[in-house]
Amino acid sequence: MGSCSTWAWQELLVLLSSMWLWGGSAQPTPLGPTHTPGPQLKFRLAGYPRKHNEGRVEVFYNDEWGTICDDDFTLANAHVLCRHLGFVAATGWAHSAKYGKGIGRIWLDNVNCAGGEKSIGDCKHRGWGNSDCSHEEDAGVICKDERIPGFKDSNVIETEQSHVEEVRLRPVVSGARRQLPVTEGIVEVRHKDGWAQICDEGWDSHRVICGMMGFPAEKKVNRNFYKLFTERQQLNYLLHSVSCTGTEVHLSMCAFEFYQGNTSAACGAGMPAVVSCVSGPLFATGNAHKKKQRQQQQGQPRIRLKGGAKVGEGRVEVLKSSEWGTICDDRWNLLSASVVCRELGFGSAKEALTGARMGQGMGPIHMNEVQCLGTEKSLWSCPFKNITQEDCKHTEDAAVRCNIPYMGYENLIRLSGGRSRFEGRVEVAVGAGDRDQLRWGLVCGEGWGTLEAMVACRQLGLGFANHGLQETWYWDASNVTEMVLSGVKCAGHEMSLSHCQHHGTSLNCRNTGTRFAAGVICSETASDLLLHAPLVQETAYIEDRPLHMLYCAAEENCLSSSARLANWPYGHRRLLRFSSQIHNNGRADFRPKAGRHSWVWHECHRHYHSMDIFTHYDILTPNGTKVAEGHKASFCLEDTECEE
């Protein structure tokens, strides 16, 4: 079987050039240590949402705020910046505008610190304002959440959110305390080493709290019941006069006032604020869960999330004229992102991501400059611009991270024996009742594959699955030896292995030894290289091609293995011919295993390529039986009649 590649040469040269530059680009000649300017040099952490000790690095120089490029950025640079900001050290750094693209000048590039400098200005760099970067390369830092003693100025923006950082719902009904998710309870705010309440006089913030907790809507609560309950409790009020518009994604964005001094009786005729939330279809339980699932299946959804490692995150795609497409990130913000999240049954948005942070989509871009008010039921109800070809590219695809309810699924699974926290033998907790009545056991490896591993990695909070292993001989490092789960068969989208099909209590596993237990290797990023399937479908055709015209294809191993037994040069081969495009769309670095030094000149087709690395194609029947085989040389097999 042969194939024909229509890689655009310009795109190929750009890709190969970037590969060569990645491998061994010459460093720009630094100008040497540059003296730190006077008091006008300031730093801050920006980007939203984020924690107070992390963010995009912004520097104030020459009366203008700007950013730092991530070229040659190191942990030593991050240490210097974090100490300048008043933190004791850095724990990491971020590239590729993880905290969003900045604006203005890119002040520094190719920064090279030893780690002991007092300011980033004392490090080597290309010179102030001398950069070949775009804001897609803005650097960020993650500082250790420990302040330098005596350092008064935190030098970070948006510090007001640290006053109201963590919010919870505390259930008071005995049965509700054991159920997840918690949909109703007293609203409490983390304060010092404990929790404090909010006075509900003038309270109108139900929607905001439910959105924060991961719920799309709220419902009326029995205030009288809670009034009687709270009258018998010692209360500690922290906030009062809370006023929200309903579109805020966090309570800290609302107007409120702090109580001062003794607050045990400060609420007057009021009581602690209470909310009751409505779960989305994914998180509803019991009969409500089944009813909502049926309602969801009745109509085809017009919006979805793709490319996310966790539930409630991904690139936003919308359905228009029976074709899925993406959204351009121009004017993309938390209001529009929250409409998407609530429409999908999640809470409000934690992040509105730009710059294809969840990978680039394929196909059309359906919407641009979406401007929601935050109250719309659907993204299609928001004003937006239709796309023209010049407006946007897939490098600008919008994405979201939504608030989702806490379900505790990660507490029912763990890995053992692996070399890192991302791999190991899968152990699950089974049983009914309280947590102390659960018992840990192994999962039978029979039938275990990538889809099951994807669900396990998602439940663990470890991203995507690289491998699903049916045998784990070399991970025997746990005293758990009993098989407790077998026949696991997942569709791949489930949040927990318990949601997949399985044998239940009727265990059926032929090989019950620990070495036959299921294992996983997880990864924070998914594969970047994707085949453009619609192009294959549009261009595929069958051709009977004489053998004497297929010497080059045979020499490159681009025919099925049975071609070696043919009576050359007589006869023919029946080929499936098609054009293909391989897109590098994901978030992981692209690092080919075969460097250009291993590519060889091929006389037949007059080009260089690797003779070892190939993309393989198989034709399968619906039940998975292979009926033909072949493969295509990486990047550049052109057979004989391809357009250049």
Secondary structure, 3 states (H helix, E strand, C coil): CCCEECCCHHHHHHHHHHHHHHHHCCCCCCCCCCCCCCCCCEEEEECCCCCCCEEEEEEEECCEEEEEECCCCCHHHHHHHHHHCCECCEEEEECCCCCCCCCCEEEECCCECCCCCCCHHHCECCCCCCCCCCHHHECEEEECCCECCCCCCCCCCCHHHHHCCCEEEECCCCHHHHCCCCCEEEEEEEECCEEEEEECCCCCCHHHHHHHCCCCEEECCCHHHHHHHHCCCCCCEEEEEEECCCCCCCHHHCEEEECCCCCCCCCCCCCECEEEEECCCCCCCHHHHHHHHHHHHHCCCCEEEECCCCCCEEEEEEEECCEEEEEECCCCCHHHHHHHHHHCCCCCEEEEECCCCCCCCCCCEEEECCCCCCCCCCHHHCCCECCCCCCCCHHHECEEEECCCCCCHHHHEEEECCCCCCEEEEEEEECCCCHHHCEEEEEECCCCCHHHHHHHHHHHCCCEEEEEECCCCCCCCCCCCCEEECCCECCCCCCCHHHCECCCCCCCCCCCCHHHECEEEEECCCCCEEECHHHHHHHCEEEEEEHHHCHHHHHCCCCCHHHHHCCCCCCEEEEEECEECEEECCCCCCCCCCCHHHCEEECCCCEEECCCCEEEEEEECCCCCEEEEEEEECCCCCCCCCCC
